[in-house]
């Protein structure tokens, strides 16, 4: 990575975001039948105010979660993503047990072990694909650790990631629905073999009547779908940023302790999740606009994180400067519970690629972005290197 280059081929949303912040920061889009919110302070206000802006609208995109015990279906509004406090708080309390410091340490160790194996494989050639060859196996290893499964389950977790990644709630073939249900059954059986870690702890709580089995599977699906995509897109966006600003490569090679700052700069500048949605529970006023009850409110996270009033207008990144808090992981009750896990995976992958492969560079013209307005990242990104650091 020496000469500056851009891997982006899709139209950039940021000029339009800037126009919205400047001219119409809160407005009703008749075509989308939604209120659009683009400034940082307004977006953060909505995210924090669950009483007036509910997440229940996210239930429309929820999967059918069926109990492996009695076959009953979990109501969509009771899923982790679509529930509101106080119900959401109760569910989130259980989630926190998966991300305790000792669990995160075990996950990081699993990530390093997998990266050691990956680097050994990479030196057999000089070109590789970052998403498939690096991100996916690391994410599978980390999620296996989160679930409390040993390394023998990595291949299965990788398959589960593929199944969940190809399914969506609105339209999926019957064959994928069958694969999805089979995946959940397999996860349930796997967790039964690990009663003292990860999902096994929740299964023990299920047997004691403390947790609904459907909530355990809902958490599993949330981790498989959200955690994998966020990490993959985060890594791709960081590498694209390094390609655009090669001086940053020199900075982190000189001082790898700057990599967390690089991760935060990329998260703010190119948030993997560009938008989210809420629905109003009553008539409410936002930035001088009266929004009626039961209105959809679209929050442009990617715009909020580039708000000049908060972050300034300078495009160049200086890693020695402290980044202000951003909204890449949301805010309020629904702030992503796996923040520390995503940051850790991004850090160890970027460090392995840029420090252990000193001649590593991205191959121009061979990257493919995610073609969805709600997401920003890469589905494919080829790289090559000449020699491995000894």
C-alpha positions as CSV (number, residue, x, y, z in Angstrom):
1,X,0.0,0.0,0.0
2,X,2.0,3.0,-1.2
3,X,0.2,4.9,-4.0
4,X,-3.2,6.4,-3.1
5,X,-6.1,4.7,-4.7
6,X,-9.9,4.4,-4.3
7,X,-11.6,1.0,-4.3
8,X,-15.1,2.5,-4.3
9,X,-17.1,2.1,-7.4
10,X,-20.7,2.8,-6.2
11,X,-22.1,6.3,-6.0
12,X,-21.0,8.0,-2.7
13,X,-23.9,9.0,-0.4
14,X,-22.0,11.7,1.5
15,X,-22.6,14.7,-0.7
16,X,-26.4,14.0,-0.5
17,X,-26.1,13.5,3.2
18,X,-24.3,16.9,3.5
19,X,-27.1,18.6,1.5
20,X,-29.8,17.1,3.7
21,X,-28.0,18.2,6.9
22,X,-27.6,21.7,5.4
23,X,-31.1,22.2,3.8
24,X,-33.6,19.8,5.4
25,X,-32.2,17.9,8.4
26,X,-35.6,16.6,9.3
27,X,-38.3,16.1,6.6
28,X,-41.0,13.8,5.4
29,X,-40.2,11.7,2.3
30,X,-43.6,11.0,0.7
31,X,-42.2,8.2,-1.6
32,X,-40.6,6.3,1.3
33,X,-43.5,7.3,3.7
34,X,-40.9,8.1,6.4
35,X,-39.4,11.0,8.2
36,X,-35.7,11.3,7.3
37,X,-33.3,12.5,10.1
38,X,-29.7,13.3,9.1
39,X,-28.0,15.5,11.8
40,X,-26.0,13.9,14.7
41,X,-27.8,15.5,17.6
42,X,-31.3,14.6,16.2
43,X,-30.3,11.0,15.3
44,X,-28.8,10.5,18.8
45,X,-31.9,12.0,20.4
46,X,-34.2,9.5,18.6
47,X,-31.9,6.6,19.4
48,X,-32.0,7.4,23.1
49,X,-35.7,8.1,23.4
50,X,-37.4,4.6,23.3
51,X,-40.6,6.0,24.8
52,X,-41.4,8.1,21.8
53,X,-39.4,6.2,19.1
54,X,-40.0,2.5,19.3
55,X,-37.9,-0.3,17.7
56,X,-40.9,-2.6,17.3
57,X,-41.0,-1.7,13.6
58,X,-37.8,-3.9,13.2
59,X,-40.1,-6.9,13.9
60,X,-41.1,-6.7,10.2
61,X,-37.6,-8.0,9.3
62,X,-37.4,-10.6,12.1
63,X,-37.0,-14.3,11.5
64,X,-39.5,-16.8,12.8
65,X,-37.9,-18.2,15.9
66,X,-39.5,-21.5,17.0
67,X,-38.8,-23.2,20.3
68,X,-36.9,-26.5,20.0
69,X,-38.7,-27.6,23.2
70,X,-42.4,-27.2,22.3
71,X,-42.4,-25.7,18.8
72,X,-44.0,-22.4,19.9
73,X,-43.1,-19.3,17.9
74,X,-41.4,-16.2,19.5
75,X,-43.5,-13.1,18.9
76,X,-41.5,-10.8,16.7
77,X,-41.9,-7.9,19.1
78,X,-40.1,-9.9,21.8
79,X,-36.9,-10.4,19.8
80,X,-33.7,-8.6,20.9
81,X,-33.7,-6.2,18.0
82,X,-37.4,-5.3,18.0
83,X,-38.2,-5.1,21.7
84,X,-38.3,-1.9,23.8
85,X,-37.5,-1.4,27.5
86,X,-38.2,-2.8,30.0
87,X,-38.5,-6.1,28.0
88,X,-35.4,-5.3,26.0
89,X,-33.4,-4.6,29.2
90,X,-34.2,-8.0,30.6
91,X,-33.1,-9.7,27.3
92,X,-29.9,-7.6,27.1
93,X,-28.9,-8.5,30.7
94,X,-28.5,-12.1,29.6
95,X,-26.6,-11.1,26.4
96,X,-24.0,-9.3,28.6
97,X,-22.9,-12.6,30.0
98,X,-21.6,-13.6,26.6
99,X,-19.4,-10.5,26.5
100,X,-17.9,-10.6,29.9
101,X,-14.1,-9.7,30.0
102,X,-13.0,-13.3,30.4
103,X,-15.2,-14.4,27.4
104,X,-13.7,-11.5,25.3
105,X,-10.2,-12.6,26.2
106,X,-11.0,-16.2,25.1
107,X,-12.5,-14.8,21.8
108,X,-9.4,-12.8,21.1
109,X,-7.2,-15.8,21.7
110,X,-9.3,-17.8,19.3
111,X,-9.0,-15.0,16.7
112,X,-5.2,-15.0,17.0
113,X,-5.0,-18.7,16.7
114,X,-7.1,-18.7,13.5
115,X,-5.0,-15.8,12.1
116,X,-1.8,-17.8,12.7
117,X,-3.3,-20.6,10.6
118,X,-4.4,-18.2,8.0
119,X,-1.0,-16.6,7.6
120,X,0.6,-20.0,7.2
121,X,-1.8,-20.8,4.4
122,X,-1.4,-17.4,2.7
123,X,2.4,-17.7,2.4
124,X,1.8,-20.7,0.0
125,X,0.8,-18.1,-2.6
126,X,0.9,-14.4,-3.1
127,X,-2.8,-13.4,-3.8
128,X,-5.8,-14.0,-1.6
129,X,-9.4,-12.7,-1.1
130,X,-9.8,-10.9,2.2
131,X,-13.5,-11.7,2.9
132,X,-13.5,-15.4,2.2
133,X,-9.9,-16.2,3.1
134,X,-9.5,-14.0,6.2
135,X,-12.6,-12.4,7.6
136,X,-15.0,-15.3,7.4
137,X,-12.8,-17.9,9.1
138,X,-11.8,-15.5,11.9
139,X,-15.4,-14.5,12.5
140,X,-16.4,-18.2,12.6
141,X,-13.6,-19.0,15.1
142,X,-14.7,-16.0,17.3
143,X,-18.4,-16.9,17.2
144,X,-17.6,-20.5,18.0
145,X,-15.8,-19.2,21.1
146,X,-18.8,-16.9,22.0
147,X,-21.1,-19.9,21.7
148,X,-18.8,-22.0,23.9
149,X,-17.8,-24.4,21.1
150,X,-14.3,-25.8,20.5
151,X,-12.3,-25.5,17.3
152,X,-13.9,-28.6,15.9
153,X,-17.0,-26.6,15.3
154,X,-15.4,-23.8,13.2
155,X,-16.5,-25.3,9.9
156,X,-20.0,-25.7,11.1
157,X,-20.2,-22.1,12.3
158,X,-18.8,-21.0,9.0
159,X,-21.7,-22.9,7.3
160,X,-24.2,-21.3,9.7
161,X,-22.9,-17.9,8.7
162,X,-23.5,-18.7,5.1
163,X,-27.0,-19.9,5.7
164,X,-27.9,-16.8,7.8
165,X,-26.3,-14.5,5.4
166,X,-28.4,-15.7,2.4
167,X,-31.7,-15.6,4.3
168,X,-33.9,-12.6,4.8
169,X,-37.2,-12.3,6.5
170,X,-39.2,-10.9,3.6
171,X,-38.4,-13.3,0.9
172,X,-36.4,-16.6,1.1
173,X,-36.9,-19.8,-0.8
174,X,-38.4,-22.8,1.1
175,X,-35.0,-24.6,0.8
176,X,-33.2,-21.8,2.6
177,X,-36.0,-21.7,5.2
178,X,-35.3,-25.4,5.8
179,X,-31.6,-24.8,5.9
180,X,-32.2,-22.0,8.4
181,X,-34.4,-24.2,10.7
182,X,-31.8,-27.0,10.5
183,X,-29.1,-24.6,11.5
184,X,-31.0,-23.6,14.6
185,X,-31.6,-27.2,15.5
186,X,-27.9,-28.0,15.1
187,X,-26.8,-25.0,17.2
188,X,-29.2,-26.1,20.0
189,X,-27.7,-29.6,20.0
190,X,-24.2,-28.3,19.9
191,X,-24.7,-26.0,22.9
192,X,-26.0,-29.0,24.9
193,X,-22.5,-30.4,24.8
194,X,-20.9,-27.3,26.4
195,X,-23.0,-26.7,29.5
196,X,-20.4,-24.5,31.2
197,X,-19.8,-21.9,28.5
198,X,-21.5,-19.7,26.0
199,X,-24.9,-20.8,24.9
200,X,-24.7,-23.9,27.1
201,X,-25.0,-21.5,30.1
202,X,-28.3,-20.3,28.6
203,X,-29.5,-23.8,28.0
204,X,-29.0,-24.6,31.7
205,X,-31.0,-21.5,32.5
206,X,-33.7,-22.7,30.1
207,X,-33.9,-26.0,32.0
208,X,-34.3,-24.0,35.2
209,X,-37.1,-21.9,33.7
210,X,-35.1,-18.7,33.9
211,X,-34.8,-18.1,30.1
212,X,-37.1,-18.9,27.2
213,X,-35.4,-21.2,24.7
214,X,-36.7,-19.0,21.9
215,X,-34.7,-16.1,23.2
216,X,-31.5,-18.1,23.2
217,X,-32.0,-18.9,19.5
218,X,-33.0,-15.3,18.7
219,X,-29.7,-14.2,20.3
220,X,-27.9,-16.7,18.2
221,X,-29.4,-15.5,15.0
222,X,-28.7,-11.9,15.9
223,X,-25.0,-12.7,16.5
224,X,-24.7,-14.8,13.3
225,X,-26.3,-12.1,11.1
226,X,-25.2,-8.9,12.7
227,X,-21.8,-9.7,14.1
228,X,-20.4,-11.3,11.0
229,X,-21.5,-8.6,8.5
230,X,-20.4,-5.8,10.8
231,X,-16.9,-7.2,11.2
232,X,-16.4,-8.0,7.6
233,X,-17.6,-4.6,6.4
234,X,-15.5,-2.9,9.1
235,X,-12.3,-4.6,8.0
236,X,-13.0,-3.8,4.3
237,X,-13.7,-0.2,5.1
238,X,-10.5,0.2,7.1
239,X,-8.4,-1.3,4.3
240,X,-10.1,0.9,1.7
241,X,-9.3,3.9,3.9
242,X,-5.6,2.8,4.1
243,X,-5.6,2.6,0.3
244,X,-6.9,6.1,0.0
245,X,-4.6,7.5,2.6
246,X,-1.3,5.5,2.5
247,X,0.4,7.7,5.1
248,X,-1.8,5.9,7.6
249,X,-0.2,2.6,6.8
250,X,3.2,4.1,7.7
251,X,1.7,5.4,11.0
252,X,0.3,2.0,12.2
253,X,3.4,0.1,11.1
254,X,5.5,2.5,13.1
255,X,3.2,2.3,16.0
256,X,0.6,-0.6,16.0
257,X,-0.9,0.9,19.1
258,X,-2.6,3.4,16.8
259,X,-4.7,0.6,15.1
260,X,-7.7,1.1,17.6
261,X,-7.7,4.8,16.6
262,X,-7.7,3.8,13.0
263,X,-10.7,1.5,13.6
264,X,-12.7,4.3,15.3
265,X,-11.9,6.7,12.5
266,X,-13.1,4.3,9.9
267,X,-16.2,3.4,11.9
268,X,-17.2,7.1,12.0
269,X,-16.2,7.9,8.4
270,X,-17.7,4.8,6.8
271,X,-20.2,3.2,9.2
272,X,-20.9,-0.4,8.2
273,X,-24.6,0.2,9.1
274,X,-25.6,3.4,7.4
275,X,-29.2,3.7,8.6
276,X,-31.8,2.3,11.0
277,X,-35.5,2.9,11.6
278,X,-37.9,3.6,14.4
279,X,-41.7,4.3,14.7
280,X,-43.3,7.0,16.8
281,X,-45.5,5.9,19.7
282,X,-47.2,9.3,19.9
283,X,-47.2,12.7,18.3
284,X,-43.7,14.1,18.9
285,X,-41.7,17.2,17.9
286,X,-38.2,16.9,16.5
287,X,-36.1,19.9,15.4
288,X,-39.3,22.0,15.1
289,X,-41.2,19.4,13.1
290,X,-44.4,17.7,14.4
291,X,-44.2,14.0,13.6
292,X,-47.5,12.2,14.0
293,X,-47.9,8.9,16.0
294,X,-47.2,5.7,14.1
295,X,-44.8,7.4,11.7
296,X,-41.7,5.7,10.4
297,X,-38.5,7.6,11.2
298,X,-35.4,6.8,9.2
299,X,-32.1,7.6,10.9
300,X,-29.1,8.2,8.7
301,X,-26.3,7.0,10.9
302,X,-23.8,7.5,8.1
303,X,-24.8,11.1,7.8
304,X,-24.8,11.8,11.5
305,X,-21.3,10.5,11.8
306,X,-20.1,13.1,9.2
307,X,-21.9,16.0,10.7
308,X,-19.6,19.0,10.4
309,X,-21.1,20.7,13.5
310,X,-19.8,17.8,15.6
311,X,-16.7,16.4,13.7
312,X,-15.6,19.3,11.6
313,X,-15.1,19.2,7.8
314,X,-11.5,18.0,7.5
315,X,-11.4,14.8,5.5
316,X,-7.8,13.7,6.4
317,X,-7.5,11.5,9.4
318,X,-4.9,12.1,12.2
319,X,-4.6,9.0,14.4
320,X,-3.0,10.9,17.3
321,X,-6.1,13.0,17.7
322,X,-8.9,11.6,19.9
323,X,-12.1,10.8,17.9
324,X,-15.3,12.1,19.3
325,X,-18.0,9.6,20.1
326,X,-19.8,8.4,17.0
327,X,-23.0,6.4,16.3
328,X,-21.7,3.6,14.2
329,X,-22.9,1.1,16.8
330,X,-26.1,3.1,17.6
331,X,-26.9,4.7,21.0
332,X,-29.3,4.3,23.8
333,X,-31.0,1.0,24.8
334,X,-30.3,-0.7,21.4
335,X,-26.6,0.2,21.2
336,X,-24.9,-2.9,19.7
337,X,-24.1,-5.3,22.6
338,X,-21.1,-6.8,20.6
339,X,-19.2,-3.5,20.3
340,X,-16.1,-4.8,22.0
341,X,-16.2,-8.0,20.0
342,X,-16.4,-6.2,16.7
343,X,-13.6,-3.8,17.6
344,X,-11.4,-6.6,18.7
345,X,-11.8,-8.6,15.5
346,X,-11.2,-5.5,13.4
347,X,-8.0,-4.7,15.3
348,X,-6.5,-8.2,15.2
349,X,-7.3,-8.7,11.5
350,X,-6.0,-5.3,10.4
351,X,-2.9,-5.8,12.5
352,X,-2.2,-9.2,11.0
353,X,-2.6,-8.0,7.4
354,X,-0.6,-4.8,7.7
355,X,2.1,-5.8,10.2
356,X,2.7,-9.5,9.5
357,X,2.4,-9.0,5.7
358,X,4.6,-6.0,5.1
359,X,4.3,-5.9,1.4
360,X,0.5,-6.4,1.5
361,X,-1.5,-4.3,-0.9
362,X,-5.0,-4.3,-2.3
363,X,-5.4,-5.3,-6.0
364,X,-7.0,-2.4,-7.9
365,X,-10.2,-3.2,-9.8
366,X,-10.9,-6.4,-7.9
367,X,-13.1,-5.2,-5.1
368,X,-16.9,-5.4,-5.0
369,X,-19.0,-3.3,-2.6
370,X,-22.2,-4.2,-1.0
371,X,-24.9,-2.7,-3.2
372,X,-27.4,-1.8,-0.4
373,X,-28.0,1.7,0.8
374,X,-28.4,0.5,4.4
375,X,-24.9,-1.0,4.5
376,X,-21.4,0.1,3.5
377,X,-18.6,-2.4,3.0
378,X,-17.2,-4.9,0.6
379,X,-18.4,-8.3,-0.4
380,X,-15.1,-9.1,-2.1
381,X,-11.6,-7.6,-1.9
382,X,-8.5,-9.1,-3.4
383,X,-5.0,-8.5,-2.0
384,X,-1.4,-9.6,-2.7
385,X,2.0,-9.5,-1.0
386,X,5.5,-10.3,-1.9
387,X,7.2,-11.6,1.3
388,X,6.2,-12.6,4.8
389,X,7.8,-10.9,7.8
390,X,10.1,-13.3,9.6
